[in-house]
C-alpha cells in the first residue's frame, strides 16, 4: 500500500504540474529514500549509510525547483550500493534460516 500511495502521489504531482503550466504555481514531488531523521533511528538493522543527509535533500530540492523539475528522486550511488548489499545480506540470512528450519 505504501509503494502504491507513493506512486500515485508522484503521478498526481506530474499531472498537476502539467495542468498548472502557464500559471505562477509550481509543483514538486520530492522522492527521497530514507532521510537522516529520528524515524530511522528507531528502526534497527537499517544501515545509516543508506540515509540521505538532510542538507543533501534540501539542496537537491532547491536546485530542482530552480530548474523547474517536477519529480526529484534524491539518491546517492553509495547509498544505492549499500542498499543492494544490505538486501543481498538480508536475503542470504533468510535463505540460511529457511534451510536450517527445514532440517
Backbone as JSON Lines, residues from 0, in Angstrom:
{"i":0,"aa":"X","n":[0.82,-1.19,0.0],"ca":[0.0,0.0,0.0],"c":[0.87,1.26,0.0]}
{"i":1,"aa":"X","n":[1.95,1.21,0.78],"ca":[2.84,2.37,0.88],"c":[3.4,2.74,-0.49]}
{"i":2,"aa":"X","n":[3.91,1.74,-1.22],"ca":[4.5,2.0,-2.53],"c":[3.46,2.5,-3.53]}
{"i":3,"aa":"X","n":[2.27,1.95,-3.47],"ca":[1.2,2.39,-4.36],"c":[0.84,3.84,-4.1]}
{"i":4,"aa":"X","n":[0.8,4.21,-2.83],"ca":[0.48,5.6,-2.47],"c":[1.56,6.55,-2.99]}
{"i":5,"aa":"X","n":[2.82,6.16,-2.82],"ca":[3.92,7.0,-3.32],"c":[3.84,7.13,-4.84]}
{"i":6,"aa":"X","n":[3.54,6.04,-5.53],"ca":[3.44,6.08,-7.0],"c":[2.29,6.99,-7.42]}
{"i":7,"aa":"X","n":[1.16,6.91,-6.71],"ca":[0.04,7.78,-7.02],"c":[0.43,9.25,-6.84]}
{"i":8,"aa":"X","n":[1.06,9.57,-5.72],"ca":[1.42,10.97,-5.45],"c":[2.4,11.51,-6.48]}
{"i":9,"aa":"X","n":[3.31,10.66,-6.91],"ca":[4.27,11.09,-7.94],"c":[3.54,11.37,-9.26]}
{"i":10,"aa":"X","n":[2.69,10.45,-9.67],"ca":[1.94,10.62,-10.92],"c":[0.98,11.8,-10.82]}
{"i":11,"aa":"X","n":[0.3,11.92,-9.68],"ca":[-0.62,13.04,-9.48],"c":[0.13,14.37,-9.56]}
{"i":12,"aa":"X","n":[1.3,14.44,-8.95],"ca":[2.09,15.68,-8.97],"c":[2.51,16.04,-10.39]}
{"i":13,"aa":"X","n":[2.92,15.04,-11.15],"ca":[3.31,15.3,-12.54],"c":[2.12,15.78,-13.37]}
{"i":14,"aa":"X","n":[0.96,15.19,-13.17],"ca":[-0.25,15.59,-13.88],"c":[-0.67,17.01,-13.48]}
{"i":15,"aa":"X","n":[-0.63,17.27,-12.18],"ca":[-0.99,18.59,-11.66],"c":[-0.06,19.66,-12.23]}
{"i":16,"aa":"X","n":[1.23,19.36,-12.3],"ca":[2.2,20.3,-12.85],"c":[1.87,20.63,-14.31]}
{"i":17,"aa":"X","n":[1.46,19.61,-15.07],"ca":[1.09,19.85,-16.46],"c":[-0.16,20.72,-16.55]}
{"i":18,"aa":"X","n":[-1.13,20.45,-15.68],"ca":[-2.36,21.24,-15.68],"c":[-2.12,22.7,-15.3]}
{"i":19,"aa":"X","n":[-1.12,22.93,-14.49],"ca":[-0.84,24.28,-13.99],"c":[0.21,25.03,-14.8]}
{"i":20,"aa":"X","n":[0.67,24.44,-15.9],"ca":[1.63,25.15,-16.75],"c":[1.04,26.48,-17.19]}
{"i":21,"aa":"X","n":[1.89,27.5,-17.19],"ca":[1.43,28.82,-17.6],"c":[0.88,29.64,-16.45]}
{"i":22,"aa":"X","n":[0.78,29.06,-15.28],"ca":[0.34,29.8,-14.09],"c":[1.58,30.09,-13.24]}
{"i":23,"aa":"X","n":[1.39,30.72,-12.14],"ca":[2.51,31.0,-11.23],"c":[2.66,29.93,-10.16]}
{"i":24,"aa":"X","n":[1.95,28.83,-10.32],"ca":[2.01,27.74,-9.34],"c":[2.94,26.66,-9.87]}
{"i":25,"aa":"X","n":[3.88,26.24,-9.03],"ca":[4.79,25.16,-9.41],"c":[4.6,23.99,-8.46]}
{"i":26,"aa":"X","n":[4.79,22.79,-8.99],"ca":[4.6,21.56,-8.23],"c":[5.92,20.8,-8.2]}
{"i":27,"aa":"X","n":[6.21,20.23,-7.05],"ca":[7.42,19.42,-6.94],"c":[7.11,18.16,-6.14]}
{"i":28,"aa":"X","n":[7.44,17.01,-6.7],"ca":[7.32,15.74,-5.97],"c":[8.73,15.33,-5.57]}
{"i":29,"aa":"X","n":[9.02,15.44,-4.31],"ca":[10.34,15.1,-3.78],"c":[10.31,13.65,-3.29]}
{"i":30,"aa":"X","n":[11.15,12.82,-3.87],"ca":[11.12,11.38,-3.58],"c":[12.47,10.92,-3.02]}
{"i":31,"aa":"X","n":[12.71,11.18,-1.77],"ca":[13.97,10.71,-1.19],"c":[13.82,9.28,-0.71]}
{"i":32,"aa":"X","n":[14.91,8.7,-0.4],"ca":[14.88,7.39,0.27],"c":[14.72,7.66,1.75]}
{"i":33,"aa":"X","n":[15.48,6.94,2.54],"ca":[15.47,7.16,3.99],"c":[16.27,8.43,4.29]}
{"i":34,"aa":"X","n":[15.62,9.39,4.89],"ca":[16.28,10.65,5.23],"c":[16.78,10.56,6.67]}
{"i":35,"aa":"X","n":[17.92,11.14,6.9],"ca":[18.54,11.1,8.24],"c":[17.68,11.89,9.23]}
{"i":36,"aa":"X","n":[16.63,11.22,9.74],"ca":[15.73,11.82,10.73],"c":[15.52,10.81,11.85]}
{"i":37,"aa":"X","n":[14.83,11.23,12.87],"ca":[14.62,10.38,14.05],"c":[13.91,9.06,13.74]}
{"i":38,"aa":"X","n":[13.01,9.04,12.76],"ca":[12.24,7.82,12.5],"c":[13.15,6.64,12.15]}
{"i":39,"aa":"X","n":[14.24,6.9,11.42],"ca":[15.13,5.81,11.01],"c":[15.99,5.33,12.17]}
{"i":40,"aa":"X","n":[16.15,6.15,13.16],"ca":[16.94,5.75,14.33],"c":[16.19,4.74,15.19]}
{"i":41,"aa":"X","n":[14.88,4.62,14.96],"ca":[14.06,3.67,15.72],"c":[13.91,2.34,14.99]}
{"i":42,"aa":"X","n":[14.48,2.23,13.81],"ca":[14.36,1.01,13.01],"c":[15.68,0.24,13.04]}
{"i":43,"aa":"X","n":[15.78,-0.72,13.9],"ca":[17.03,-1.47,13.99],"c":[17.33,-2.24,12.71]}
{"i":44,"aa":"X","n":[18.61,-2.31,12.39],"ca":[19.02,-3.07,11.22],"c":[19.0,-2.3,9.92]}
{"i":45,"aa":"X","n":[18.61,-1.03,9.94],"ca":[18.59,-0.22,8.73],"c":[19.85,0.64,8.74]}
{"i":46,"aa":"X","n":[20.85,0.31,7.91],"ca":[22.16,0.95,7.98],"c":[22.13,2.46,7.76]}
{"i":47,"aa":"X","n":[22.88,3.16,8.58],"ca":[22.95,4.62,8.46],"c":[23.51,5.05,7.11]}
{"i":48,"aa":"X","n":[24.32,4.2,6.49],"ca":[24.9,4.53,5.18],"c":[23.81,4.72,4.12]}
{"i":49,"aa":"X","n":[22.62,4.21,4.39],"ca":[21.52,4.32,3.43],"c":[20.71,5.6,3.61]}
{"i":50,"aa":"X","n":[20.94,6.31,4.69],"ca":[20.18,7.53,4.97],"c":[20.7,8.68,4.12]}
{"i":51,"aa":"X","n":[19.78,9.44,3.53],"ca":[20.13,10.64,2.77],"c":[20.3,11.78,3.78]}
{"i":52,"aa":"X","n":[21.45,12.46,3.77],"ca":[21.63,13.59,4.68],"c":[20.62,14.7,4.38]}
{"i":53,"aa":"X","n":[20.1,15.33,5.43],"ca":[19.07,16.37,5.26],"c":[19.55,17.5,4.37]}
{"i":54,"aa":"X","n":[20.8,17.93,4.55],"ca":[21.31,19.04,3.74],"c":[21.38,18.68,2.25]}
{"i":55,"aa":"X","n":[21.69,17.42,1.96],"ca":[21.71,16.95,0.57],"c":[20.3,16.98,-0.02]}
{"i":56,"aa":"X","n":[19.33,16.57,0.77],"ca":[17.94,16.56,0.33],"c":[17.44,17.98,0.03]}
{"i":57,"aa":"X","n":[17.71,18.89,0.93],"ca":[17.27,20.28,0.75],"c":[17.96,20.89,-0.47]}
{"i":58,"aa":"X","n":[19.26,20.67,-0.62],"ca":[20.0,21.21,-1.76],"c":[19.45,20.67,-3.08]}
{"i":59,"aa":"X","n":[19.16,19.38,-3.12],"ca":[18.61,18.77,-4.35],"c":[17.24,19.34,-4.67]}
{"i":60,"aa":"X","n":[16.42,19.54,-3.65],"ca":[15.09,20.08,-3.85],"c":[15.15,21.51,-4.38]}
{"i":61,"aa":"X","n":[15.98,22.35,-3.76],"ca":[16.09,23.75,-4.19],"c":[16.68,23.85,-5.6]}
{"i":62,"aa":"X","n":[17.67,23.02,-5.89],"ca":[18.28,23.02,-7.22],"c":[17.25,22.61,-8.27]}
{"i":63,"aa":"X","n":[16.48,21.57,-7.98],"ca":[15.45,21.1,-8.92],"c":[14.35,22.15,-9.08]}
{"i":64,"aa":"X","n":[14.02,22.84,-7.99],"ca":[12.99,23.88,-8.05],"c":[13.42,25.0,-9.0]}
{"i":65,"aa":"X","n":[14.69,25.39,-8.91],"ca":[15.22,26.43,-9.81],"c":[15.15,25.98,-11.26]}
{"i":66,"aa":"X","n":[15.34,24.68,-11.49],"ca":[15.33,24.14,-12.86],"c":[13.92,23.77,-13.31]}
{"i":67,"aa":"X","n":[12.94,24.03,-12.46],"ca":[11.53,23.73,-12.73],"c":[11.27,22.24,-12.94]}
{"i":68,"aa":"X","n":[12.05,21.42,-12.27],"ca":[11.84,19.97,-12.34],"c":[10.64,19.61,-11.46]}
{"i":69,"aa":"X","n":[9.83,18.69,-11.93],"ca":[8.64,18.29,-11.19],"c":[8.95,17.14,-10.24]}
{"i":70,"aa":"X","n":[9.61,16.1,-10.73],"ca":[9.91,14.94,-9.9],"c":[11.4,14.88,-9.62]}
{"i":71,"aa":"X","n":[11.73,14.75,-8.35],"ca":[13.12,14.66,-7.94],"c":[13.28,13.41,-7.1]}
{"i":72,"aa":"X","n":[14.17,12.54,-7.54],"ca":[14.49,11.35,-6.77],"c":[15.9,11.58,-6.22]}
{"i":73,"aa":"X","n":[15.97,11.74,-4.92],"ca":[17.26,12.01,-4.28],"c":[17.89,10.69,-3.91]}
{"i":74,"aa":"X","n":[19.03,10.43,-4.51],"ca":[19.76,9.21,-4.17],"c":[21.24,9.49,-4.33]}
{"i":75,"aa":"X","n":[22.0,8.54,-3.94],"ca":[23.45,8.64,-4.0],"c":[23.94,7.25,-4.37]}
{"i":76,"aa":"X","n":[24.93,7.19,-5.24],"ca":[25.44,5.89,-5.66],"c":[25.88,5.06,-4.46]}
{"i":77,"aa":"X","n":[26.54,5.69,-3.52],"ca":[26.99,4.98,-2.33],"c":[25.8,4.42,-1.56]}
{"i":78,"aa":"X","n":[24.78,5.23,-1.43],"ca":[23.57,4.8,-0.72],"c":[22.94,3.62,-1.44]}
{"i":79,"aa":"X","n":[22.86,3.7,-2.76],"ca":[22.25,2.61,-3.52],"c":[23.07,1.33,-3.42]}
{"i":80,"aa":"X","n":[24.38,1.45,-3.47],"ca":[25.23,0.26,-3.35],"c":[25.1,-0.36,-1.96]}
{"i":81,"aa":"X","n":[25.01,0.49,-0.95],"ca":[24.83,-0.01,0.42],"c":[23.49,-0.72,0.53]}
{"i":82,"aa":"X","n":[22.45,-0.14,-0.08],"ca":[21.12,-0.76,-0.05],"c":[21.15,-2.14,-0.71]}
{"i":83,"aa":"X","n":[21.81,-2.23,-1.85],"ca":[21.91,-3.52,-2.54],"c":[22.61,-4.56,-1.67]}
{"i":84,"aa":"X","n":[23.73,-4.14,-1.07],"ca":[24.48,-5.05,-0.21],"c":[23.65,-5.47,1.0]}
{"i":85,"aa":"X","n":[22.93,-4.51,1.59],"ca":[22.08,-4.79,2.75],"c":[21.01,-5.82,2.38]}
{"i":86,"aa":"X","n":[20.35,-5.6,1.25],"ca":[19.3,-6.52,0.82],"c":[19.87,-7.89,0.47]}
{"i":87,"aa":"X","n":[21.02,-7.91,-0.16],"ca":[21.65,-9.18,-0.51],"c":[21.99,-9.96,0.76]}
{"i":88,"aa":"X","n":[22.57,-9.27,1.73],"ca":[22.91,-9.93,3.01],"c":[21.66,-10.42,3.73]}
{"i":89,"aa":"X","n":[20.62,-9.61,3.71],"ca":[19.37,-9.99,4.38],"c":[18.76,-11.22,3.72]}
{"i":90,"aa":"X","n":[18.73,-11.25,2.39],"ca":[18.19,-12.41,1.68],"c":[19.02,-13.66,1.94]}
{"i":91,"aa":"X","n":[20.34,-13.5,1.97],"ca":[21.21,-14.64,2.26],"c":[20.91,-15.2,3.66]}
{"i":92,"aa":"X","n":[20.76,-14.29,4.63],"ca":[20.45,-14.72,6.0],"c":[19.1,-15.42,6.08]}
{"i":93,"aa":"X","n":[18.12,-14.92,5.34],"ca":[16.8,-15.56,5.32],"c":[16.86,-16.94,4.69]}
{"i":94,"aa":"X","n":[17.64,-17.09,3.62],"ca":[17.81,-18.4,2.98],"c":[18.47,-19.38,3.94]}
{"i":95,"aa":"X","n":[19.49,-18.93,4.65],"ca":[20.16,-19.8,5.63],"c":[19.17,-20.25,6.71]}
{"i":96,"aa":"X","n":[18.37,-19.33,7.18],"ca":[17.4,-19.65,8.22],"c":[16.35,-20.63,7.71]}
{"i":97,"aa":"X","n":[15.91,-20.44,6.46],"ca":[14.92,-21.34,5.87],"c":[15.48,-22.75,5.73]}
{"i":98,"aa":"X","n":[16.74,-22.85,5.3],"ca":[17.37,-24.18,5.2],"c":[17.51,-24.83,6.56]}
{"i":99,"aa":"X","n":[17.86,-24.03,7.54],"ca":[18.02,-24.52,8.91],"c":[16.69,-25.02,9.47]}
{"i":100,"aa":"X","n":[15.61,-24.28,9.16],"ca":[14.28,-24.66,9.64],"c":[13.79,-25.97,9.01]}
{"i":101,"aa":"X","n":[14.24,-26.26,7.8],"ca":[13.83,-27.5,7.12],"c":[14.44,-28.74,7.76]}
{"i":102,"aa":"X","n":[15.61,-28.58,8.35],"ca":[16.32,-29.72,8.93],"c":[15.72,-30.19,10.21]}
